[in-house]
Amino acid sequence: MAEHAPRRCCLGWDFSTQQVKVVAVDAELNVFYEESVHFDRDLPEFGATLEAHVEHDRATINLVPE
């Protein structure tokens, strides 16, 4: 098996109330990997289904269990 040269990269994480997402970029900022887990879709056994409601003031967000 041929050995691969080490690849310099960075991982970016995005944690929200509805998903967690990771993006990997190389030294030139080219995305070479991206994956996400949507809590309600991918992990229904935890019952984490949430729906966000943005109020009329556009500054308030309410999370309401479905």
N, C-alpha and C positions, 0 to 999 in steps of 0.2 A: 504494500500500500504506500503510495506517495505521501510524503509529509507536506503539509500546507504551511506557508509562512504565516506568522502571527498577523492578525488583522486588527488594526487600531479601530475602536468603535466606541460609541456612547449609546446608552439606553435611556430613553425618555419614558417616564411613567405618568399616567393620567388616572387618578383615582376620583371617581364621582359616586354619587348615590345609586347610579344605575348600572355602572360598568367599571372595569379596570382595563386599561389598555397599555400596551408596551410597544415602543417603536425603536428599532435599532438603526443607527446611521453610521456610515464610515467617516473617515477623516475629511472627505470632500462633501459631507452632509448628504450623501446618497442613501435613501432608505433601502435597506436590504432585508428587513424583517419587520412585520407588523402583526400583532395579534390582540384580541380582546376577549373578555369574558363578560357577557351580559347577564347580570344576576338573575333576572326573571326568566330568561330564555334558557340559559345554560345550567342554572342551579335551582330548578323549581322546588327541589326537596327542602330548601331552606325557607320557602315562603316569603322571599324578599321582594315581591312585586310591589313597586311603588309607582305612583303617577304624580308628576309635578304639575301644579297649577300656578301660573303666573297671574298675579292680581293686576287690577287696572292701573295701579301706580307704577307698574313695570319694575318695581324695586323689591317686591315681596314675593317669595316663592313658598308655597305650601306643599308639603309632601303628604299625600293621602293614600293609605293602604287600599288596595283594590278589594 
